[in-house]
């Protein structure tokens, strides 16, 4: 079975969106290319590192996730 690309939609605060745009501009790539690279880098980490990083992100944003429910 061939790998199919996945498309994600993410919600960013104004501050986060601005930071993403600025970083992408510095690197001369699109925001979506930068976001995809960040995700690829995160999931390429060894499992223990990925789990720790994912846990930190989930804890940091727990209140936001509760409000989105």
C-alpha positions as CSV (number, residue, x, y, z in Angstrom):
1,X,0.0,0.0,0.0
2,X,1.4,3.4,-1.0
3,X,1.9,6.1,1.6
4,X,-0.6,8.8,1.1
5,X,0.1,12.4,2.1
6,X,-1.7,13.8,5.1
7,X,-3.1,17.3,5.3
8,X,-3.6,18.9,8.7
9,X,-5.3,22.1,9.8
10,X,-3.9,23.6,13.0
11,X,-5.1,26.6,15.0
12,X,-2.4,29.1,16.1
13,X,-2.7,32.2,18.2
14,X,-2.0,35.5,16.4
15,X,1.4,35.5,18.2
16,X,2.2,31.9,17.0
17,X,1.1,32.6,13.5
18,X,3.3,35.7,13.3
19,X,6.3,33.8,14.7
20,X,5.7,31.0,12.1
21,X,5.5,33.6,9.3
22,X,8.6,35.4,10.5
23,X,10.6,32.2,10.8
24,X,9.5,31.0,7.4
25,X,10.4,34.3,5.8
26,X,13.9,34.1,7.4
27,X,14.4,30.6,6.0
28,X,12.8,31.7,2.6
29,X,10.2,28.9,2.7
30,X,6.4,28.8,3.1
31,X,4.8,28.5,6.5
32,X,3.4,25.1,5.5
33,X,6.8,23.9,4.5
34,X,8.2,25.0,7.9
35,X,5.4,23.5,9.8
36,X,5.7,20.2,7.9
37,X,9.5,20.1,8.6
38,X,8.9,20.7,12.3
39,X,6.4,17.8,12.4
40,X,8.8,15.5,10.5
41,X,11.7,16.4,12.8
42,X,9.5,15.8,15.9
43,X,8.3,12.4,14.8
44,X,11.8,11.4,13.6
45,X,13.1,11.6,17.2
46,X,13.6,8.3,19.1
47,X,10.3,7.1,20.7
48,X,11.3,8.2,24.2
49,X,12.2,11.7,23.1
50,X,9.1,12.0,21.0
51,X,6.9,10.8,23.9
52,X,8.5,13.4,26.3
53,X,8.1,16.2,23.7
54,X,4.5,15.3,23.0
55,X,3.8,15.1,26.8
56,X,5.3,18.6,27.3
57,X,3.2,20.0,24.5
58,X,0.0,18.4,25.7
59,X,0.5,19.6,29.3
60,X,1.4,23.1,28.2
61,X,-1.8,23.3,26.1
62,X,-4.1,21.3,28.3
63,X,-6.2,24.3,29.2
64,X,-6.6,25.3,25.6
65,X,-7.6,21.7,24.7
66,X,-10.2,21.7,27.5
67,X,-11.7,25.0,26.2
68,X,-11.9,23.6,22.6
69,X,-14.0,20.6,23.7
